[in-house]
């Protein structure tokens, strides 16, 4: 039921934006539709591969090991391991979220997967080295990283306190 409400909300937002764009300038609407459609067609195969790949990865992961190191009972150690793994994971959302979904299917706990995905979004060291450090002063990048360090732990602990999704 929640998924349906989210989908309807997202489509309503898209329609409202399309209407606002059409009222502003019809050529702008056509251009936006072309660009959005092209982006959709470029991303769709990647998303499909990521979702299918996460299923294969989940099947290949040894559930007893995943459960032991990243399961709900792994506690803070599991959150720490997941945070480090998230920070070391290269790639975009198809890779990061597919691995998180695979870990969840493979026996990892929700707080641990939340810590993984949060750390991946905040710290991804390959992205830091490739994009952030060459473009921004190093002291700003490292200050951002240090200031963000507690966030995966806070998110995971909040998930533990809230309960099972």
Order of alpha helices (4+ residues) and beta strands (2+ residues): alpha-alpha-alpha-alpha-alpha-alpha-alpha
